[in-house]
Amino acid sequence: MTKVRVAQLSCGPEYSGVQKEIDEAAAAVDAEIFYPDINLADIRRASNEFGLDVRSADLKLAIARGKALVEGKVEADAVFIATCFRCAEAAIVRNELRRYIHENSKLPVVSYSFTERTTAGTLLTRMEALTTIARRRALLAREVQEGTTLGVDSGSSTTKAVVMIDNEIAGTGWLPTTAVMKSAQDVISRALDEAGVKIADVEAIGTTGYGRFLVGKEIKADLIQEELTVNSKGAVYLADSQHGPSTVIDIGGMDNKAISVQDGIPGSFTMGGICAGASGRFLEMTAKRLGVDITELGPLAMKGTSGNVPMNSYCIVFGTQSLVNALAAGSTPEDVAAAACHSVAEQVFEQQLQEVDIKEPVIMVGGTSLIQGLVRAMGDLLQTKVVVPHHSQYIGAVGSALLSSGFIKGE
C-alpha cells in the first residue's frame, strides 16, 4: 500500500513533546508526515499576501507552507494543521489556514488544537479519516447502494445495525452498548429479522464506531472504517444531499463531530470537545435528574425557555450543579431541559463549529438529533433550519452498509 503523504503545518508540537505522538498516529495508518520545503522569499511573500500580521516565526512558516500547497509548488495527499490550544494567535492562523486550503484546493484537511497531554490515540481517528479520503475518493463518491449489505456501528453508548437492499433500508437494530460483541450480534439479528434475510444472504459488511475493529474482525467485515467519513456519507445519503455542499453535525455520547462535505466527500472536519458537558452524556444526566426518559427530554425542552436558567460552565459536573441549583430555586423542568439543550448546542458551536465552514443544508445525525430541543437550539445559534433525516440515529450503520457495497464489485 502506498503511503499517504500528509503535509504538517504547525507551531509548537516539537517543543511540547506532541510531535512524536503525531508521527505515531500517522505511522499507525501507514501515512507519512512531512514539512513542505520552502525558501525565505516564500515566507516573506506569504506574510504580505495572506493578510495576517503574526509575530510567531513558526506561524509565518506554516502560512507559507499552506500557500505553497495551494499554489501546487509542493505535492501532498492531505493536510494536518496543529497548534497549541493556549495561543490565541495560533488559533486564528489555524482557522484561517484551514479555510484557505479547503476553499482553494481539493486536499482533505483537519485542524487540531493540542495540549501537552495529546496522545497518538486521540489523533488516530483524524489521521485515519485523512488517509481514507486520500486513498478512497472513488469509494466515498459512491451514491447508490447495491445488492444486500450490512452496516454495524459499535458506538460508545449504543450499537446499531442496518441491512440495505438495492439502495433501500430493509432492516434496523438498536441497543445500548454493553458487552461490545454481544450488543453487535443482537442488533445484527434484529436487523436481519426485520429485513427478512439471513446472514448468508449478505454480500458485504461494513463496521464503524469505537468497537469497529473488534466487531469487524469477528464478523469478517469487508470494510472497517472510522466514523468521520462513514457518518458524513450516511448523512448526505439520508438527507438526499449528495451533490453540492453540506455540513454534518453529530453530537455523540462521548465526542462530537462537525464535518464540511462537498459532493458527498468530507473536506474539513473536527471532532472531540473540552468536556462531556458538550455531549449527549450531559443530556442523559439531565433527563435522569428530571426523572424523565431521554426520549422525553426533547418535547419537554420545546415547552421551556433556556434563558430562564443560567448556564456558564463547560464542565459536566458544574453544569449539572447549575441545573440542580436552578430546580432548587424554582425553575420549571421545561426551562431546565431547554437550558441543558442550549448549553450543549452552544458549546459545540463555540468549540467545534468554528473549525469548519458552515454551509447549508446543516444536517444533524446520531441519537441526539432526535432530541427536538437540541435541534432547535442548534438552529437558533446557526440561524438556519437544521435538517434531521429519517433514520438519523442509524447514521454510522447506514454509511457502512452503503460504502461496503463497493466491495461487492471489488472497488
N, C-alpha and C positions, 0 to 999 in steps of 0.2 A: 504494500500500500504506500502510495506517495505521501510524504509528509506535507501537511498543510503549513504554509509559511504565514505566521501571524506577526504583523508589524506591531511593535510595542511603542506607544507614545506615553511617556510617564514623567513623573517628578517625585523622587524620594524613595522608591521601593528598595533600592540598593542600600540606603542608609538605615532603613528601619528593619532590615532583615527579611523583608517580604519577597524580594526578588527570587530567592531560591524556591519559595512556595509557588510563585507564578511559573517558574521553569518546570517544577514538578507536575503541576496541573496540566501544563501543555504536553509534557512527555507522556502522561497517562493516556492522552487521546491521540498520540502519535502526531503531535504538532511541533513545529519549530519556532521558537520566539527569536526575532531578530530586530535590530535597530536600524532603520533606514539610514544609509550613508548620504550625508550632505556636506557642503562646504560652508565656510564662513560667510561668503557672499549670499548664499541662500538664506542664512539666518537673518542677516541684515534686511534683505528684501522682504522676507516673510513678516518680520516685525513691523515694517512700514505698511505692508499691504493688508494684513489681517485685521487691523483696526483695534487691536488691544495693546495698550501700553503697559506691559507687565514688567516687573522688576526681576523676577527669578530667571536666571540663565537657563535652568533646566526647562522651564515652561516655554521660553523662547525657542529652545531646541525642539521641543515637542510640536510647537506650531509649525516650524519649518519642515519637520518631518511629515506632518499632516499635509501640508501643501505639496510636497514632493510626491506623495502618494496620489493625490487628486490629479496632479498635472501629468501623471504617468512616468515620472522620472525614476520611480522605484516600483518594482513589481511586488505584489503581496496578494495573498488569498483572503485575508481577514485582518481586522484591526482591533487591538486591545488598548484602551486608554485607561491609565491608572494614576490617581493622585491621592495624596493624604487627606483624610476627612477633616483634619484640623485647619486646613488652609483655605481661606475664603477666595483668595486669588486663584488658587488651583481649581477650585470648584467651578469658577466662571470659565476658565480656559477649558477645562474638561468638557463642560456642557457645550460650549461654542465649537470646539473641535469635533465633538460627536455630531452635532448638527451639520457642520460644514462638510464632513466626509459623507454623511448619509445623503445629503441633498445633491452632492456633486460627483458621486461615484456609485458603483454597484457593490462596493465592498461591504460585507457584513461587519458591523461594529458594535462593540459593547464597551461601556464605560463603567469604572468601578472606583469607589472611594474606600481605600484600605485603611486599616489600623495596624498597630504593631502585632496584633493577635490574629491577623488574617492567615488562614492556612490553605494548603493546597486543596483540602476537602471543600472549603467554602467556594473556591474558584472553579471546581471541576465541572459543574453543570454549565457554567458560562463558556468555558473552553470547549466543552463537548458540543454545545449549540453552535459556536463559531465554526468548528470543523465540519459539523453536519451540513450547515448551509453551504460551505465552500465545496464539499465533496458531492452533495446530493441535491443540487439545484433542480435537476431534471425530475427527481422523485418528489421534491417539495412542490413542484409546479403541477403535480397531478391534481386534477379537478374532479375526476369521476372514480368511484369505487366499482370494481368489477369482481364477479364471482362471489364466493362465500368466504368472508373473513371474520376474524375475532380480534377485538381490541381489549386489552386489560390495563386499567390504571390503578396501580397499587400505591395509593396516596398515604399521607401521614395520618389522616383522620378517617377516610373512607376508601373502600375499594370498589371499583366499578368495572363492569364488563358490558360490551356491546357486540352483537352479531349483526353484520351488514351483508345484505344480499343484493347484488346489482344496483348499488347506489341508494339503497333504502335501509333504514334501521329496522331490523326484523325482531330483535330481542334485546332486553336490557337486564342488568342485575346490579344491585347496590346494597352494600352492607358496611357498617363501621369496621375499621381495620382493627383486628385483634391479633391473632396469630397470622402472619403475613400469608403463608401458603394456604391455610385453611380458608381464610377470607377470600382469597383469589379463587380457589376451587369451588366455593359455594356460589360466588357471583357468576362464575362461568356456567355452572349447572343451571342457574336461573335464566341466564340469557339464552342458552341453548334450548331449554324447555319452551320459553316464550316464542322463540323463532321456529320451533318445531323441527330442529335439525339435531344431528349427533356430532360429536367432536370429529368423527371420521369424515364428515361432510365438509369440514372447514379446510380451505385450500391454503390459507396463510394466516399467521398470527403475529400481532404486534403487542409489545408491552411498554409501559412508561411509568413514571412516578418513582417514589423513593424505593420501592421494592422491585423495580423493573428487572434488575439483574438476577435476583433470586427466583422470581416468578418466571422470567424469560428462560432461564436455564432449565427449570423444572418442566415447563410445558413445551420446550423446544421451539421457542418463538423464532420467526424469521427476521423480525425487526425488534431491536431493543434500543429505545431512543429516549433522550431527555425530554422534559416537559415543555420547554420553551418552543421548540419547533413543532412538536406534536400538538400542543394546545392552540397555537396560532393557526395551524392548518384546520383543526377541528372547528375552531371558532368561525373562520370565514366560510367554511362549508355550510355550517348550520345557519349562519346569518345570510346565506346567499350573497356573499360579498367577496368572491374570489378574484374579481377584477377591480383594479384601482386601489387606492389607499384605504387603510382602516387602522384602528387602534384596539388592541385586545387587553382587557384588564381582568386578572384572575386573582382574587383575594382568597388565599388558602388558609388551611388550618395552622400552618407553621410559617409559611412565607408567601410573598405576593409577587406577581409577575406583571409587568407592563411591556407590551410588545408593539412596535410600529411595523405594520405589514404592508407590503406593496405587491399586488397581484398574487397573493397567497404565500409570499415568501417573506420571512422576517428580515428586516433591515437593521434595526437597532432595538435593543431590549435591555431591561434591567430586572433584577429580582432581589429579594431579601426584605429588609426592614430593620429599623432600630430595635424594636421590641415587639413582643406578642400583643401589645396594646393596639397594634395596627393590623391584626389578623382576625380570622374567623374564630380563633380560640377566645378572644375577648368577648365576642358576641355570644358564644356559648356560655361563658361565665355570667354574662349579664342576664341571659334568659333564665339560667338556674337561680340567680339571686332574685329575680322577679317571680319565680315559681311558675314559669310557663315553658312549654316545649320550644325548641329553637325554631320550629316551623310556625309558631305563633308570634315570634318576635317582630317579624316584618309587618303584619297587619296592625300590631299594637303600636309600632313606631309611626305608622301612617296617620294615626289619630293624635299624635303628640307634636310638640314644638321643641326642637332641640335647644333653642336659645334660652329656654327657661331653666336649663340645668348647666352650670359652669363646668367645663371640662378643659383642663390645660396641662395634662400630663401625657407623655409618650409611654409611660410605664404601665404595664397591665395591672400591677399591684396598686399603684396610686390612682390609676383610672378607676378601678373597682371601688377603691375607698371613696372617690368623689361621688360615685353613684350611690353608695351606702349612705353617705352624708346627705345627699340630696333627698333620698327617701325619708331619712330621719327628720329632715326639715320640712317635710310635707309635699314634696314634689310627687306628681302622679306617675304611675307606672308607664303611662303612654309617653310622657315627657322624657323619662329616664331612658326608655327604649329608643326614642328619637335621638337623644343626645349621644347614646352609645354608637348608633349607626353613623351619625355625623362625625364623631370623633375618629372612627376607623377610616371613613372616606377622606377626611381632612388630612390625616397622617399619610395615607397613600398618595394623596395629591401633593403634599409638601415634600415627601421623601423620595418618591419614585416617578411621578408623572412629570417632574421637571427634567427627567433624564431621557425622555423620548419625545418625539414630535407628535402632538395630539392632532389626529386628522379623523374626520367623520367618515363612516359611522364609528362610534365608540361602542364596542361590543363587550359586555360583561358576561363572564362564564364562571363555572365552578359552582359548588354548593351554595356559596354566599350570594350568588346572583339571584337566588330565589327569595332573598330577604328584601322585600319591597322597600323598606325604609332605607336600606343601604344604597339601593339603586337610585332612589330619589335624591339622597344626599349627594351621591357622586354626580348626578345630572345637574344639581343646583350649583355645585362647585365648578363644573366644567362648562356650565351654561349651554348645555346641549341635551338632546334626548338620547338616553342610553338604551341600546338595543340588547334585549335578553332573549336569545333564540330558544325555541323548543328543544328540550334535551340538553340545555346548557350545563347541567350538573354532570353530564357524561362526557364532557369535552375531550379529556385525555384519551378515553377509550374509543371515542369516535375518530379522533385523529389517528390513533394507532391502527384501527381497522381500515381506515381509508388509505393510509400510506402503505400498509403491509400488502395491499392488493397489487402493488408494483412488483412484488416478488413472485407473483404467480407467473408472470411473463419474463422474469429474470431481470427486471430493471435494477 
